[in-house]
Amino acid sequence: MNEKNRRIEPKTHAGAISQFSLEFVRPGLLPSSHNRLLGGLQRMRELADYDAAVQFSEDDAKSEIEDARAFAMEAQGLLTREGWLE
């Protein structure tokens, strides 16, 4: 099977972040800051889902959205250059 067509299906969010690190961060295709971003966003999502007392400011949300957009653009560019996306 072509390496680009292999099926890797992590069972958890933590597993997906770990696989992201193995596939993209460790080989140097994307910076480690992206791995930290994903981990941080996941932690915030869990807090929002399971802790009713947690509140996020509008500025915090805007900052995280900006970071997520930058991540998405860089990841899309990499995947396009590597032939994973058209």
Secondary structure, 3 states (H helix, E strand, C coil): CCHHHCCCCCCCHHHHHHHHHHHHHCCCCCCHHHHHHHHHHHHHHHHHHHCCCCCCCHHHHHHHHHHHHHHHHHHHHHHHHCCCCC
